[in-house]
Amino acid sequence: MVQTVPRSLTLVSQTPSITVVVPYYNEQDNLEYLLDQLAAQTLQPKEVILVNSGSTDASSTRIDEWISRRQKQAVFKNLNASTKTPGGSKSAGVAASKGDLLAFMDCGLDFPTHWLQSQFDLMTSSAADWVSGVCLTTGTNLVDKSAIAHTYGYESTRPVIPSSLVRRSVFDRIGLFKDLRAGYDAEWARSSARAGLRREINRRVVVEYRGTNFANDVRGVFLKSLRYARPSVGRDDTFVPYVYVLGGLLALLVAIFAPILIPIGVVFYALARLAIASRKSMGIRFFFVSPARVLLLLFVGTVMDLGKLCGFTAGLYVRFVKRRSLVT
């Protein structure tokens, strides 16, 4: 009797050919630590591709120097592909890779030495199309912790692309990451789910930020929110930009024509922001030990929303006004 091998198992051998792809942008202070962590993996990759996302510091030089000093079993490559976003850089790395399996990691993260071995073992035993670890987010100072509470969740874990191991056939089926600064990972994961591909979450693989998780100060929160929001305009899978802009217009109309409703609106907004942070954050009690922390949490959330509103408005302007004026 002839035994058939499941489709997904045929792509994993006992001696895996793994390519690790790492995008970087102005990471000169973190790169040597990252490279040392990769060199210490219990399961060594056959290839490591570091993709320059338009760095203006000495990052690329630092990588070249490390490679010349520490080249080991894996073949480390420094790819200057003229990419500008994490999504674009990851895709450039995939396109340049040779491995049957693609692994992804980011600079500034701590990850265990058993990362690749654990992901490969789970992929082999479960016949998954791709496997991901989880990221634990805690933040550094109070502003960073507050920003994390509103986004990834304070003291929470979530599956992430950095730490993932993916079969090359997945990219053949659903394509590469979109050339975006933010949202490309979630969009790609949704495409995988719609295609019926199997993803396993390995909670034994935990990655953590070595420093700042989101931003160290209020200005940084605003600018990062603006920068990440603007490219989201025009994506087919989200109406968030339009909701934010319409909400901002509604708030302006209320302030002009019905100012008596402003206190009600402020209370409603504050409760909604606290509810969102509470739902996302396992460690939300940290903020409720004092009124000052609650107020800071609300203030940071407000700054974040203002940054998003400005970013979405700028994106809509470019998409529907500036671009059309150039065409006509």
N, C-alpha and C positions, 0 to 999 in steps of 0.2 A: 504493500500500500504506500502510495506516495504522500508524504506529508507536505502541506503547504505552510509557508512562513508568512505571518501577517505582514502587510505592506510596510508598516512603520518600522518593523524589526529588521528588515533587509538593509536598512540604511545605517545601522550601528554595528560596527565590528568590535571585537574584543580589544583591538588596538586602535582606538578612535583617532581620527584625524580632525583635531579641533583648532579652529582659528579664533583667537580672542581679538575683538575690535574695541578700541578705546578712543573716543573723540577727546580733544583737549583744546582749551582756549585760555591763554595766559595762566598756565598752571605751573610755572617754573618752580614754585616752592613745594608742590605736591608730587611732582612727577617721579622723583627718585624713590620716594616711599611707595608709590604705586608699582613701579617697576620691580622693586625688591619683593613686594607681595606676590606679584605674578611669578617671579623666579622661584619663589618658595612653595608653589603649589605642589601638592602630593601627586597629582596627575598633571604632568607637564603638557602644555599645548604644543602643537607642531609649528604654530605660527602666531605671532602677535603683531597686529597692525595698529599703530597709533596714528590717528588722523588729525592733522592740524586744521582747526576751524577758524583760521585767520588770526592767529596769535600775533600780538605786537610786542611781546616780551621775549625773553631768552628761552622759552619753552622748547622750541625745536632744537636749539643748540644743546640744551641739557640732555635731551633724549639721545642725540647723536653721540655725546660724550659718554653717556651710560652704556650705550650699545657697544662702543669701542672697548670699554673696560670690562663689562660683565656678560658678554654674549655667552649663553650656555646652550642647553639642549634646543630650546625654541629658537626660531628665527624671528628676531625683532626687526620690524620695519617702521620707518618714520615716513608717513605719506603726507605730502603737501599737495592736497587736491583742490585748493582754492574754494573750499566749502566754508559757509558762514554760520550754519546752524547745527545743533546736535543731530537732528534727524537726517540732514544732508550728509553729515560726516559719517554717521553709522552706515548709511547706504553706500557711500563711497568705499568704506572698508569692506563691506560685503562684496561689492563688485570686484574688488582687488584680491579677494581671498581665494584660497585653494582648498580649505578644509571641507569635509562633509558635514561638520557640525560647526555652528557659529555661536560663540559666547560673547557676551557684552558686559563691559564694566565701565565705570566713570571715574574720573580723577576725584580726589578728595574724599574717598570712601574707605572705610575699614571693612575688610572681608576675610573670612576664615581661610586657612591654608587648604582645607578640604573642599573648598567651593566647587572646583571643576569635577573632582572625583564624586562628590555627593550628587551633583546634578546628572552626571553621566550614569551613575548607578540607578537613580530614580527613572531616568529616561529608558534605560534598558529593561528594568523590571516592570514598568508600567506601560511600555510601548507608546508613550506620549509623543506627540509631535514637537512639543517644546515644554520646557520646565523653567520655572522662575523661583528665585528666593524672595525674601521680604526685606523691606527697608524699615528700620526702627527710627522714628523721628522724635527728637527730644528738644532740640534747640540749644542755644548757648545762654544768652542773656534774656531778660524778660520780653523785650521786643521780638526777638527771634522766636521765643516760645509762643508768644501770642499769635504771630503770623503763622506758625506751624499749626496751631490749634484751628485756625480758620481754613487751612488748605489740606495738608496731609493728615492732620490729627496729632495732637500732643501725646507722646508716649504710646503711639499706635504703630502697628505694622501693616504694610500693604505690599502686594506683589508689584515688582518693578522690572523694567527691561534690564537695567544693570544688575547682573547676577544670573541672567537667563541664558539657557543653552537651547539652541534652535536648530532643527534639521534644515539643511539647505533646500530641501523640497518644499518647505513652507514658503520661502521667498519665491520659488518658482510658481507657486500656486496663487499667492495673494499679492505679490509684488514687494517692493522695498518700502522703507519708511519715507514719508513725505518730507520735503525740505522745509521743516518748520522748527521754530525755537521751542514751542510748547504745544502739547496736545497730540503730537505725532505718535507717541507711544500708545496712548489710550485708543486712538483711532485705528492703529495697526492691530492692536489686540482685539478690537471689535470686529475688524475684518476677518481675523483668524476664527473668531467664534461663529461668525455668519457662514464661513466656509466649512464649518463642522470639524475644525481641527481641535485636537485634544491638548489642553494645557494642564499641567500638574503644578501645584504650588508646594515647594519644599521649605517648610518652616524650620528646618535644621540649618539652612543657609540664611544668615541674617547679616545684612550690610548696614553700616551706620556712617553718617557724616562725621568726618574728623573735626570739623569746625562749624561754621555757620550753616544752618539748614536752609534758611530762606533769606533773611537780611538782618544785619546787626543794628540798624537804626531806622527811624521812621522814614527818612528820605529814601533809604534803600528799599523799603517796603513799597513806597509809592512808585519809584522808578522801575523796579522789577515787575510790579503788577501792570504798569503801562506797557512795558516792553513785551511782556508775554501775551497781553491781551490783543494788541494790534494785529498780529498775524492770524488770529483766530477768525477774523472777519472773512466771509466768503467760503468757509468750510461748509460742506453740505450736511454735516451731521450735528450741527448745533445752532440753536436760535438764541443762545446766551447774549451775543452782542446786541441784538435787537431788543431783548428784554431789558438790558441795562440802560440803553439809550432812551427807551420809552419810559422806564421808571424815573430816569433823571428829568425828562420833560414833564412827567406828571408831578414830581416833587416841585418843580419850578412853577407850574401852574397853580398848585395848591398854595405856595408861598405868596403868589401875586393876588389870587382871587379869593382864597379862603384861608387866610393866615390863622384863623381860630382853630383850624384842624392840625396845625403844625405840632403841638404837643402830643396829640394822638398818634400822628405819624412817627414822631421820634420814639415814642414808647414801643410802637409796633416794630419799628426797625431794630431797636435794641434787643427786644425779645427774640426776633427772628435770627439776629446775629448770634446770640447766646445759644439758641437752639441748634444752629448749624455747627458751632464749635463743640457743643456737648455731644452731638451725634457722631462727630468725627473723632473725638479725643477720648481715649481710654483714661487718661490722667487729668480729666477736666477739673477734678477737685482741687488741684493745685491752684487754680485761679480764684476759687471761691473761699479761700481762707481769709481774704481781706478785701474791703471795698476798693482799695487802690488797684489791686490786680484785676478786678472785674472792670474797672473804668479803663485801665490800660488795654485790656483785651478788646473792649468795645471801640476804643480810639484807633487801635491798630486795624481792626476790621473795617472801620470807616475809611481810613487812609487807603487801605487796599481796594475798597470799592471805588473810591474816587480815582485811583490810578487806573483801574479797569475801565471805568467810564470814559476817561480821557483817551485811553488806548483804543477802545472800541469806536469812539467818535472819530478819532483820527483815521482808523481803518476804514470806516464807512465813507468818510470824505474822499479818501484816495480811491476807493472802489467805485463809488457812484458819481462823484463830482469831478475830481481831478483827472481820472482816467478817461472819462467820457469827453472832457474838454480837450484832451490831447488827441482823441480820435477824430473829433469834429474840427 
